[in-house]
Amino acid sequence: MTTLDGKSLITGMFAGLTAALLALGASIQPSFASLLYAASALPVLIVALGRGNAASLAAIVSAAVISAVAISPVFAAGMAVFTLLPAGWLGHLASLARPATEIGGPDDQIAWYPLSDMMMHLCGLVSIGVVLLGFMIGYGPDFVAEIVKAVADVASTEDAKLMTDPVSLEQLKGMLLVLLPAAQGATWVMMLTAAYYIATRIVSSSGHAKRPRESMPAALRMNRQSLVVFMAGIIAAFLNGPVGLVGAVLCGTFSAGFLIAGFASLHYRTMGKDWRLPALIIVYLSVLFVLPVFAILILGLADTRRTVALTPVRKGGTGPNEPKPDTDNEHER
């Protein structure tokens, strides 16, 4: 159980202040808005992974209050749903552990919450956040029509022949209606995954990590239950109305999760190979094209499993909060 102390609360409040300042910077500097907004999850993740739930909650509350006062309550609510709460929940899941005997492991070790399950939770939370954001801004056909009209007006000033075909405009509206929420969800899953990875590196380097550092190429996969949600999203995306938009969001977020898992699997499969570095460079450069990205997505879909990090209980320890920080064993279920 995490001990509630003043130091953790103060650390959490300072983390919340940092997160709020990063979000404020995102609202002031549009050029780096997405990067700064995603970076606002880092302070919450760092205190959650290093200090526990109390510090994480203090960071979330303080960041939301500061953002509400400095910008607006609506902005604070969006920040909380889209960034702060997913970061805090990831930190909470990362700190969960139980005796390894409960999953068929050795008696003297503890098992940590699977990273594959954490990825599924992240995709689900981002999906909820994108749907709520769409509801807040009134996203729908009329919203997309205004965007297309604005783009068409700008294009027509350059060349009167551009963007004047009504059929093309209607096709563009239908395509953007589905692609925008899917792209938003996919981008946010990738950014929060990157923030979690950076936070684990920082906390592990500081020596305050509750969870042992895992090998991401070996452990970062999506579990098989995610396949069901992904397929449901694909089916729903073909329907009209709000159900179709929710399906598009699920397609975007979970496809991002499987894509990340595909890259992790690729890193794992090329370990120890002499040609690993040039091969990875070629793969990352080729993601500018659709076909290579689709191939990596297929790899992520094919390699679904739950890999659990196992660590021995430190001598004199009484529970899962005292692992050996340098141990990185794995148990596949």
N, C-alpha and C positions, 0 to 999 in steps of 0.2 A: 504494500500500500504506500502511495506517495505521501510523504510528510508535508503538511501544510505549514510553511514558515514564511516569515517576512521577506527573506532574501529571494525566494522563488517568486513571490508576488511582485516585488520591486523589479526583478529581472524581467518578468513578464510584461509589466507596464512599460518599461523602456523598450522592449521589443515591439509592443503595440505602437508606441510613439514612432519608432523607426518605420514600421509598416505604413502608418498613416502618412508620414512624410514622403515615402516612396509613391504612395497613391496620389498625394497632392502634386508631386512632380509629374506624374503621368497626366494629370489634368491640365498642367501648365505647359508642358512640352509635348505637343502632339506627335512629333517625329519619333520619340521613343516611348510613346504611351503604352503600347502592349508590353514592351520589355520591362518598364518600370512597374507597371501594374502587376505583372507576374512576379517580379522581384519582391513585391510586398508580402508574398507568402513565405519568403525565406526566414524573416525574423520569427514568425510563428512556428515554423517547422523546427528551427534551431532550438528554441526554448522547449518545445514539446518533446523533442528527442533527447534533450539534455537535462531538462528540469522536471518534466512530467506534466500531467493534466492541469494542475493548479496554475502553473506559470503560463501554460497555453491559453487557458480560459481568461486569465488576466490580460494577456496580450490581445486576444480577440475583442474583449469588452472595451479596453482602453483605445484600441485602434478605431473601433466603431464609433465611440463617443467623440474622439478627436475629429474624425472625418465628418461626423454629423454637425459639429460646431463650426469647423473650418470651411466645409463645402456645403453639404446639405444632407438631411436625413435620408433622402432617396439614394444619394450616392453612397452613403454609409451602409444602407441596406443592401445595395447591389454588391458592394465590396465584401460585405460579410457573407453573403450567399455564394458569391462567385470565387472568392479567394480565401478569406479567413477561415470559414467553417471547414472547407475541404482540407486546408492545411492542418488545422487542429485535429480533425478526424484521422488524417493519415498519421500524425504523430501519436495519437492515442492507439491506433491499431499496431503501429510499430513497436509499442511498449508492451503489448500483450504477450504473455508466455504461459506455458503450463508444463507439468512433468512430461517428459518424453515417453514414459510408459503408457500414457493415454493414447498414443498413436502407434504403439508397438516399438518404441525406441528403448535405449538402455536405461537402467535404473538411475544412473548417476548423472543424467543430463536433462536439460530442459529444452522445450521446443518453442520457437518464436512464431508469431502469426505469419502465415505464408505471404510472400511478396506478391504472388499471383492473385490472391484474394484481395490484397490491398489495391492492386491495379483495377480489379473489377469494381470495388467500392469507389475508386476515383472516377472511373468512367460513369458510374451511376450518379455520383454527386454533381459532376460537371453537366450531365444531361439535365438534371433537375435545375441547376443554375441557369442554363441556357433557356430552358422552357420558361422559367420565372422571369428572366430578363425579357424574353419575347412578349410575355404577357404585360410586363410593365411598360414597354415602349409601343404596344399595340401592333406587334408584327403580324403581317398578313399580306394578302394580295394588294390592298390599297397602299400599304407601306412600301412594298417593292415597286409599285407603279410610280410612286413619287420619286424613288431613286432612279428608275429608268428614265423618267421624264427629265430629271435634272441632267443626267448624262447625255440624253439626246439633245437637249438645248445647248449644252456646251459643245457637243460635236457638230451641231448644225451651224454654229458660228464659225467654225473652221471650214466646213464644206457643206453646202446646202444639200448635197446628194446623200450625205451620211445619215444613218439612223432615222430615215423617213419612211421606211417600208413598214406599214402597220403589222403585217404578218411576222416580220423579223422581230419587231418590238414585243409582240405577244409571246413569241417563242423565248425571247430573252427574259421576260417577266416570269414565265413558268419555270425556266431553268434556275434563275436566281432565287426564286421562292424556296426551292429545295436546297440549293447549294450553299446559301449564306449561313443558315443555322448549322448545317453539317460541317462546314469549314470552320465556323466559330468554335464548335464543340471539339473538333479534332485538334485545332491549334491550342486550345486551352489545356487539353489533356497532355499534350507534348510539353507545354511550358511548365505545368505543375509537376510532371515527372522529372523534368530537368531540375526544378527547384528542390525536389526531394533528394535527388542524387547529390546536388551541391551541398545541401544541408547535412546529409550523412557524412560527407567528406570532412566538413568543417567540425562537426561534433566529434567525430572519431579522432581527428587530429588533436582536439583539445583534451581528450581523455575523459570526457564526461558522458559519453554515449551509454545509454541504458541497453540498447540493442547492439549486438556485435555487427561489425561491418561485413556485409555479404558480397560475394562475387556476383555482380549484376548480370554478366553474360550467362552464368549458370542458373541463376535463380529467377530472373525477370521473365516470367511467362504469364499468359492468361490461362485461367482454369477452364475446364470444359463447360461449366455453367454459363460462361460468357458467350459461348457459341449459340446457346438458345436465345439469349437476349439479342444478339447480333442478327440472327435470322428473323426474329420477331420484328426488329426494326426495319429490315429490308422489306418484309411483307407489308408493314404499315406504311412505309414510304410511298407505296403505289396507290394509297387511298387518298381521297380528297379531304380537305378541311384540316382541323387541328390534329386529328389522328395522323395524317400524313406528315405534318410538320414535326410531330413528336418522333415519328419513325425516322425522319431525316436526321434529327438530332442524335438518336441512338446509333444510326449508321455511322455518323461522323465520329462520335466519341469512342465507340467500341472498335471501329476500324483503326483509329489512332492507337488504341491499346494493343491491338494485334500487330500493327505495323512496328511499334516499339519492341514488342516481343520478338518479331521477326529479325530485327536488327540485333537484338541481344543473342538470339539463337545463331545468327551468322557469326558474331564475334566469338561465341563459344565453339562453334564447329571449326573455326580457322585457327584456334589456339595451337601454338607450337609448330605451325607450318611456316616454312621459309618464305612463301609467297603471300603471307598474311597481310602485310602492310600495303603493298601495291594493290592487292585484291580489294581491300577495304576502301582504299582511296578511289578506285574505279567505281565501286558500288555507290559511294556517297556522291560522287560526281554525276553518276547516271540517274540519281533520283529526280533530276530535273525533267525526266521523261516519264510517261505514264506506265509503260510496260515494266521497267525495273521495279518501280514502286509496287505494282500489282504482284510481281513475283515475290517480293519480300513480305507483302501482306499474306500471300498464300503460305509462305513458310511459317509465319506467326500463327495462322489458323491451324496448320498441321501439327505444330509442336505445342500442344496444350498440356500442361501438367502443373502439379502443386509441389514445389520444392521447399521444404521446411529447414530452416537453419537450426542446428543443434549445438548447444554449448554446455560444457560440464559446470555443475554448481561449484562455486569457489569454496575452498575449505573454510568451514566456519559459517558458511552462508546457510540461510534457512529457506530460501525461495528463489523465484525466478528473477529477482531484481539484482542478483549478484553473479552475473556470468563472468567467465574469463573473456576479457574484451578482445584478445588476439586470436580466438579460436573461430574457425569458419567451416564447420562440418555441415553436411547437407543430408537430408533424409527425404526421399521422394515417395509420395503417396500415390 
